[in-house]
Amino acid sequence: MKKRANQTNRSNDQNRVIVLENPNKEEAIDEALRDLKIKRARADIKITEYTTPHLLFFKKKNQRIEISTKGEKEFLLEALNNILDTLSIKCDSVAYSRKRGLIILTVNSPESKNRLIGKQGKTIKAIEYLLNKIALSNNIKVKIVISITP
């Protein structure tokens, strides 16, 4: 198994890439996730298959697996959109910003605003709690706040 790793820093977010060539896809992915010390949800996995000549007319099938970490912004926006889809709350857009050690996710949801806030703000507090727990379990140690624009 061949392995090559590149590490680059981008805007306070570490973006690491590991490229593997291995016929056993799942084993290679698991090993790369252990090396990167991330969960599968935070990984962006691209697999390309190719064949190489092997003994006369036989060809050997290999897979090139490129695993990179999703950025903090991409990961949190995807997690919030998944939660909102699960709750059947429609939103036009979600914006990301960082201020004073907080991550602020601004949801533009004119039709579902009341449903998103919930009775006495319980729904939005629960979503913030879930996002904070998801972020903490993926080594994002910043408080997340959700704001709503009408």
C-alpha positions in Angstrom: 0.0 0.0 0.0 1.4 3.4 -1.0 0.7 6.4 1.2 1.4 10.1 0.7 0.3 12.9 3.0 0.0 16.6 2.4 -0.8 19.1 5.1 -1.8 22.7 4.5 -3.2 25.3 6.8 -6.1 27.4 5.6 -7.7 30.2 7.7 -7.5 28.8 11.2 -8.6 25.5 9.9 -6.3 22.6 9.3 -6.9 20.9 5.9 -5.0 17.6 5.8 -4.9 15.3 2.8 -3.9 11.6 2.6 -3.7 9.8 -0.7 -3.7 5.9 -0.5 -3.5 3.3 -3.2 -4.9 0.0 -1.9 -7.1 -2.8 -3.4 -9.0 -3.0 0.0 -11.0 0.2 0.1 -12.6 0.0 3.6 -9.3 -1.0 5.3 -7.5 1.9 3.7 -10.2 4.4 4.6 -10.2 3.2 8.2 -6.4 3.5 8.4 -6.4 7.0 7.0 -9.1 8.1 9.4 -7.0 6.8 12.3 -4.0 8.7 10.9 -5.9 11.9 10.5 -7.6 11.4 13.9 -11.0 12.4 12.6 -14.4 10.7 12.3 -15.9 9.6 8.9 -18.4 12.5 9.0 -15.6 15.1 9.0 -13.8 13.4 6.1 -14.2 14.1 2.4 -13.5 10.9 0.6 -12.8 10.6 -3.2 -12.2 7.2 -4.7 -10.9 6.5 -8.3 -10.4 3.1 -9.7 -7.7 2.2 -12.2 -6.1 -0.9 -13.6 -2.5 -1.7 -14.1 -0.9 -4.4 -16.3 -0.1 -7.5 -14.4 1.1 -10.8 -16.0 0.5 -10.9 -19.7 -3.2 -10.2 -20.3 -4.3 -9.9 -16.7 -4.9 -6.6 -15.2 -4.7 -5.7 -11.6 -7.4 -3.5 -10.2 -6.4 -0.8 -7.7 -8.1 2.1 -6.0 -6.7 5.5 -5.4 -8.3 6.9 -2.3 -7.9 10.6 -1.4 -9.1 11.6 2.0 -9.2 15.2 3.2 -10.7 16.9 6.2 -13.7 19.0 5.7 -13.3 22.6 6.9 -15.0 23.8 10.1 -17.3 26.0 8.1 -18.3 23.2 5.6 -18.8 20.7 8.4 -21.0 22.9 10.6 -23.2 24.2 7.7 -23.7 20.6 6.5 -24.6 19.5 10.1 -27.1 22.4 10.5 -28.7 21.8 7.1 -29.1 18.1 8.0 -30.8 18.9 11.3 -33.2 21.4 9.6 -34.0 18.9 6.9 -34.8 16.3 9.5 -37.1 18.7 11.3 -38.7 19.6 7.9 -37.8 23.3 8.4 -37.2 25.1 5.1 -34.5 27.7 5.0 -33.4 29.9 2.1 -29.8 30.2 3.2 -27.4 29.7 6.1 -24.5 32.1 6.7 -21.3 31.5 8.7 -19.3 34.1 10.7 -16.8 34.1 13.6 -16.9 36.9 16.2 -15.2 37.1 19.6 -14.6 33.4 20.0 -18.1 32.4 18.8 -19.3 30.9 15.6 -22.6 32.5 14.5 -24.8 30.6 12.0 -27.4 32.9 10.6 -30.5 31.2 9.2 -32.6 33.0 6.6 -36.0 31.3 7.0 -39.0 33.7 6.5 -41.7 31.0 6.3 -40.5 28.7 9.1 -39.3 31.3 11.5 -41.8 30.5 14.3 -41.3 26.8 13.9 -37.5 27.2 14.1 -37.7 29.2 17.3 -40.3 27.0 18.9 -42.2 27.6 22.1 -40.2 30.0 24.3 -37.1 29.3 22.1 -36.9 25.7 23.1 -36.4 24.4 19.6 -33.6 26.7 18.6 -31.8 26.1 22.0 -32.0 22.4 21.4 -30.5 22.8 17.9 -27.7 25.0 19.3 -27.1 22.3 22.0 -26.9 19.5 19.3 -24.6 21.5 17.1 -22.3 22.3 20.1 -22.1 18.6 21.0 -21.5 17.6 17.3 -18.7 20.2 17.1 -17.1 19.2 20.3 -17.1 15.5 19.3 -15.2 16.6 16.1 -12.6 18.7 17.9 -14.2 22.1 17.2 -13.9 23.8 20.6 -15.9 27.0 19.9 -19.4 27.9 21.1 -22.0 28.0 18.3 -24.9 30.4 18.3 -27.8 30.4 15.8 -29.4 33.6 14.8 -32.5 34.0 12.6 -33.2 36.7 10.0 -36.8 37.2 8.9 
